Amino acid sequence: MSDVFWSAPQSRAVWEALPQPVLEAVGRCDAERLEVERARVAPHLRERITTPVYSVADRFASWERLVRRMEAGRPGGDDYYPISAYGNDLDSRDSLDEVMDALPAAAREGALGKLLAELDARFDAASVPDPEGSLRPWVRPTKDHAQLPDRWSRKPLRTPWDD
């Protein structure tokens, strides 16, 4: 099994300290996500999928990795990161809003909520408004533009994708 928290040390540290009730609530979210992912594959493959690709932990780690890539002076990572991955990471971050709404107050107001708020603040600090939508030809959200969070109208100061 791969390490979901590769290059996401802050998320790893938070995860390792989560109280059992929060971990159980996250587990329920992951179980729901697993069923969604299993429903999208052929019946003979469903039973082989035992953990969701887009687990709550994975979404937090992906968001942290993107933020770390964007921050000035931080190594971007040794892996390939195309511009299309940026849109995927923004979509994944959007889904964290839904996850957080489904979790108990202990998660939203505790370490997970604080981690998400800190990562969001770091994202804002590593990006600038993009009112002209200069990334729109390459970065397309899966949701209606009228309902998009502000992060979709920002562009990185330091581009995280490989040229």
Contacts in CASP RR format, 6 or more apart in sequence:
PFRMAT RR
TARGET T0000
AUTHOR 0000-0000-0000
METHOD contacts of the structure
MODEL  1
MSDVFWSAPQSRAVWEALPQPVLEAVGRCDAERLEVERARVAPHLRERIT
TPVYSVADRFASWERLVRRMEAGRPGGDDYYPISAYGNDLDSRDSLDEVM
DALPAAAREGALGKLLAELDARFDAASVPDPEGSLRPWVRPTKDHAQLPD
RWSRKPLRTPWDD
1 51 0 8 1.000
4 55 0 8 1.000
4 57 0 8 1.000
4 58 0 8 1.000
4 61 0 8 1.000
5 11 0 8 1.000
5 12 0 8 1.000
5 15 0 8 1.000
5 57 0 8 1.000
5 61 0 8 1.000
6 61 0 8 1.000
6 65 0 8 1.000
7 61 0 8 1.000
7 64 0 8 1.000
7 65 0 8 1.000
7 68 0 8 1.000
7 77 0 8 1.000
8 60 0 8 1.000
8 61 0 8 1.000
8 62 0 8 1.000
8 64 0 8 1.000
8 65 0 8 1.000
8 68 0 8 1.000
10 64 0 8 1.000
10 115 0 8 1.000
10 118 0 8 1.000
10 119 0 8 1.000
11 57 0 8 1.000
11 60 0 8 1.000
11 61 0 8 1.000
11 64 0 8 1.000
11 115 0 8 1.000
12 61 0 8 1.000
14 60 0 8 1.000
14 111 0 8 1.000
14 112 0 8 1.000
14 115 0 8 1.000
15 57 0 8 1.000
15 60 0 8 1.000
17 111 0 8 1.000
18 26 0 8 1.000
18 111 0 8 1.000
18 112 0 8 1.000
19 106 0 8 1.000
21 104 0 8 1.000
21 106 0 8 1.000
22 103 0 8 1.000
22 104 0 8 1.000
22 106 0 8 1.000
22 107 0 8 1.000
22 110 0 8 1.000
22 111 0 8 1.000
22 112 0 8 1.000
25 102 0 8 1.000
25 103 0 8 1.000
25 104 0 8 1.000
25 107 0 8 1.000
26 56 0 8 1.000
26 57 0 8 1.000
26 103 0 8 1.000
26 107 0 8 1.000
26 112 0 8 1.000
27 56 0 8 1.000
29 56 0 8 1.000
29 99 0 8 1.000
29 102 0 8 1.000
29 103 0 8 1.000
30 51 0 8 1.000
30 52 0 8 1.000
30 55 0 8 1.000
30 56 0 8 1.000
33 52 0 8 1.000
33 54 0 8 1.000
33 55 0 8 1.000
33 56 0 8 1.000
34 49 0 8 1.000
34 50 0 8 1.000
34 51 0 8 1.000
34 52 0 8 1.000
36 52 0 8 1.000
37 49 0 8 1.000
37 52 0 8 1.000
37 53 0 8 1.000
37 54 0 8 1.000
38 46 0 8 1.000
38 49 0 8 1.000
39 46 0 8 1.000
41 49 0 8 1.000
52 58 0 8 1.000
54 92 0 8 1.000
54 95 0 8 1.000
56 96 0 8 1.000
56 99 0 8 1.000
59 92 0 8 1.000
59 93 0 8 1.000
59 95 0 8 1.000
59 96 0 8 1.000
59 99 0 8 1.000
60 96 0 8 1.000
60 112 0 8 1.000
60 115 0 8 1.000
60 116 0 8 1.000
60 119 0 8 1.000
62 89 0 8 1.000
62 92 0 8 1.000
62 93 0 8 1.000
63 89 0 8 1.000
63 92 0 8 1.000
63 93 0 8 1.000
63 96 0 8 1.000
63 116 0 8 1.000
63 119 0 8 1.000
63 123 0 8 1.000
64 119 0 8 1.000
65 89 0 8 1.000
66 86 0 8 1.000
66 89 0 8 1.000
66 93 0 8 1.000
66 123 0 8 1.000
66 160 0 8 1.000
67 119 0 8 1.000
67 122 0 8 1.000
67 123 0 8 1.000
67 126 0 8 1.000
68 74 0 8 1.000
68 76 0 8 1.000
69 76 0 8 1.000
69 77 0 8 1.000
69 81 0 8 1.000
69 158 0 8 1.000
69 160 0 8 1.000
70 123 0 8 1.000
70 126 0 8 1.000
70 127 0 8 1.000
70 156 0 8 1.000
70 157 0 8 1.000
70 158 0 8 1.000
70 160 0 8 1.000
71 122 0 8 1.000
71 125 0 8 1.000
71 126 0 8 1.000
71 158 0 8 1.000
72 126 0 8 1.000
72 157 0 8 1.000
72 158 0 8 1.000
73 158 0 8 1.000
76 160 0 8 1.000
80 162 0 8 1.000
81 160 0 8 1.000
81 161 0 8 1.000
81 162 0 8 1.000
82 161 0 8 1.000
82 162 0 8 1.000
83 135 0 8 1.000
83 138 0 8 1.000
83 139 0 8 1.000
83 161 0 8 1.000
84 138 0 8 1.000
84 139 0 8 1.000
85 161 0 8 1.000
86 135 0 8 1.000
86 138 0 8 1.000
86 139 0 8 1.000
86 156 0 8 1.000
86 160 0 8 1.000
86 161 0 8 1.000
87 139 0 8 1.000
87 140 0 8 1.000
87 141 0 8 1.000
90 139 0 8 1.000
90 141 0 8 1.000
90 151 0 8 1.000
90 152 0 8 1.000
91 141 0 8 1.000
91 142 0 8 1.000
91 143 0 8 1.000
93 151 0 8 1.000
94 141 0 8 1.000
94 143 0 8 1.000
94 148 0 8 1.000
94 149 0 8 1.000
96 116 0 8 1.000
97 149 0 8 1.000
100 107 0 8 1.000
100 108 0 8 1.000
100 112 0 8 1.000
100 113 0 8 1.000
100 116 0 8 1.000
101 108 0 8 1.000
103 112 0 8 1.000
107 113 0 8 1.000
120 151 0 8 1.000
123 151 0 8 1.000
123 154 0 8 1.000
124 151 0 8 1.000
124 154 0 8 1.000
126 156 0 8 1.000
126 157 0 8 1.000
126 158 0 8 1.000
127 151 0 8 1.000
127 154 0 8 1.000
127 155 0 8 1.000
127 156 0 8 1.000
127 157 0 8 1.000
128 154 0 8 1.000
128 155 0 8 1.000
128 157 0 8 1.000
129 153 0 8 1.000
129 154 0 8 1.000
130 153 0 8 1.000
130 154 0 8 1.000
130 155 0 8 1.000
131 153 0 8 1.000
133 153 0 8 1.000
133 155 0 8 1.000
134 155 0 8 1.000
135 155 0 8 1.000
139 152 0 8 1.000
141 148 0 8 1.000
141 152 0 8 1.000
145 152 0 8 1.000
END
